[in-house]
Amino acid sequence: MKTKTWTVITNTGKQADLESGLEQKTVQKPTHISAREFVHWLAADGHIDDDSLRSLFKL
């Protein structure tokens, strides 16, 4: 199965809006990382794949 790549549309430090083609989703900042780390991981106009996104929440 191909890994989906998400484009980061916005990241407020509390939540990030992601888009992959026509699909969109919003992710909330995990409680175990700071807002600064969350913004670093999901930089605006950056890209993240599903595997990396899952690892962010399971650190």
GROMACS elastic network, one bead per residue, 0.5 to 0.9 nm:
[ bonds ]
;  ai    aj funct       b0    kb
    3    49     6  0.64558   500
    3    50     6  0.61136   500
    3    51     6  0.73131   500
    4    20     6  0.73387   500
    4    48     6  0.85593   500
    4    49     6  0.55944   500
    4    50     6  0.56545   500
    4    51     6  0.85504   500
    5    19     6  0.85759   500
    5    20     6  0.63704   500
    5    47     6  0.65604   500
    5    48     6  0.56329   500
    5    50     6  0.63807   500
    6    18     6  0.58477   500
    6    19     6  0.53831   500
    6    21     6  0.83909   500
    6    24     6  0.86752   500
    6    46     6  0.83731   500
    6    47     6  0.54891   500
    6    48     6  0.52666   500
    6    49     6  0.58221   500
    6    50     6  0.74902   500
    7    17     6  0.86054   500
    7    18     6  0.55561   500
    7    19     6  0.52231   500
    7    20     6  0.62279   500
    7    21     6  0.89423   500
    7    42     6  0.89960   500
    7    44     6  0.81782   500
    7    45     6  0.63026   500
    7    46     6  0.58824   500
    7    48     6  0.66657   500
    7    49     6  0.87649   500
    8    11     6  0.73315   500
    8    16     6  0.70621   500
    8    17     6  0.61364   500
    8    19     6  0.65689   500
    8    42     6  0.64393   500
    8    43     6  0.67534   500
    8    44     6  0.52249   500
    8    45     6  0.52058   500
    8    46     6  0.54167   500
    8    47     6  0.60477   500
    8    48     6  0.77064   500
    9    16     6  0.74260   500
    9    17     6  0.54567   500
    9    18     6  0.55820   500
    9    19     6  0.68654   500
    9    43     6  0.88506   500
    9    44     6  0.58496   500
    9    45     6  0.60260   500
    9    46     6  0.81847   500
   10    15     6  0.82980   500
   10    16     6  0.55587   500
   10    17     6  0.53112   500
   10    18     6  0.74356   500
   10    42     6  0.86798   500
   10    43     6  0.81016   500
   10    44     6  0.55056   500
   10    45     6  0.77879   500
   11    14     6  0.73122   500
   11    15     6  0.58512   500
   11    17     6  0.64772   500
   11    18     6  0.88906   500
   11    38     6  0.82463   500
   11    39     6  0.62727   500
   11    42     6  0.69374   500
   11    43     6  0.70340   500
   11    44     6  0.62487   500
   12    15     6  0.56878   500
   12    16     6  0.63927   500
   12    17     6  0.89997   500
   12    35     6  0.83056   500
   12    39     6  0.74630   500
   13    16     6  0.73566   500
   13    28     6  0.88496   500
   13    29     6  0.70714   500
   13    34     6  0.82183   500
   13    36     6  0.66686   500
   13    37     6  0.84369   500
   13    38     6  0.60865   500
   13    39     6  0.55541   500
   14    27     6  0.87015   500
   14    28     6  0.60500   500
   14    29     6  0.51515   500
   14    30     6  0.86645   500
   14    35     6  0.63604   500
   14    38     6  0.78824   500
   14    39     6  0.87015   500
   15    26     6  0.67362   500
   15    27     6  0.55111   500
   15    29     6  0.54409   500
   15    38     6  0.85115   500
   16    25     6  0.83988   500
   16    26     6  0.56008   500
   16    27     6  0.53781   500
   16    28     6  0.65768   500
   16    29     6  0.77322   500
   16    38     6  0.87236   500
   16    39     6  0.84484   500
   16    42     6  0.73688   500
   16    44     6  0.87733   500
   17    24     6  0.72821   500
   17    25     6  0.59239   500
   17    27     6  0.65888   500
   18    23     6  0.84458   500
   18    24     6  0.56208   500
   18    25     6  0.53214   500
   18    26     6  0.60608   500
   18    27     6  0.77632   500
   18    47     6  0.89528   500
   19    22     6  0.70661   500
   19    23     6  0.57310   500
   19    25     6  0.64811   500
   19    26     6  0.87987   500
   20    23     6  0.51898   500
   20    24     6  0.62788   500
   20    25     6  0.87282   500
   21    24     6  0.78993   500
   27    30     6  0.87370   500
   28    31     6  0.89395   500
   29    32     6  0.85313   500
   29    33     6  0.75016   500
   29    34     6  0.81320   500
   29    35     6  0.72077   500
   29    38     6  0.64408   500
   29    57     6  0.85065   500
   30    33     6  0.60654   500
   30    34     6  0.83080   500
   30    38     6  0.81184   500
   30    56     6  0.80714   500
   30    57     6  0.60890   500
   30    58     6  0.89735   500
   31    34     6  0.75817   500
   32    57     6  0.84740   500
   32    59     6  0.81359   500
   33    36     6  0.82018   500
   33    37     6  0.61976   500
   33    38     6  0.67387   500
   33    59     6  0.89043   500
   34    37     6  0.52007   500
   34    38     6  0.62683   500
   34    39     6  0.87236   500
   35    39     6  0.61838   500
   35    40     6  0.85322   500
   36    39     6  0.51923   500
   36    40     6  0.61638   500
   36    41     6  0.86924   500
   37    41     6  0.60987   500
   37    42     6  0.85144   500
   38    41     6  0.51494   500
   38    42     6  0.60707   500
   38    43     6  0.81895   500
   38    56     6  0.86906   500
   39    42     6  0.51242   500
   39    43     6  0.53672   500
   39    44     6  0.78844   500
   40    43     6  0.54081   500
   41    46     6  0.88597   500
   41    48     6  0.84836   500
   41    53     6  0.88705   500
   41    56     6  0.78698   500
   42    45     6  0.85308   500
   42    46     6  0.65092   500
   42    47     6  0.75459   500
   42    48     6  0.73362   500
   42    53     6  0.89306   500
   43    46     6  0.51698   500
   43    47     6  0.79896   500
   44    47     6  0.84560   500
   48    51     6  0.82639   500
   48    52     6  0.62778   500
   48    53     6  0.64347   500
   49    52     6  0.54448   500
   49    53     6  0.61660   500
   49    54     6  0.87220   500
   50    53     6  0.50056   500
   50    54     6  0.61364   500
   50    55     6  0.86326   500
   51    54     6  0.51985   500
   51    55     6  0.62865   500
   51    56     6  0.87834   500
   52    55     6  0.50272   500
   52    56     6  0.62843   500
   52    57     6  0.89920   500
   53    56     6  0.51802   500
   53    57     6  0.68793   500
   54    57     6  0.54180   500
   54    58     6  0.64299   500
   54    59     6  0.88657   500
   55    59     6  0.59500   500
   56    59     6  0.57054   500
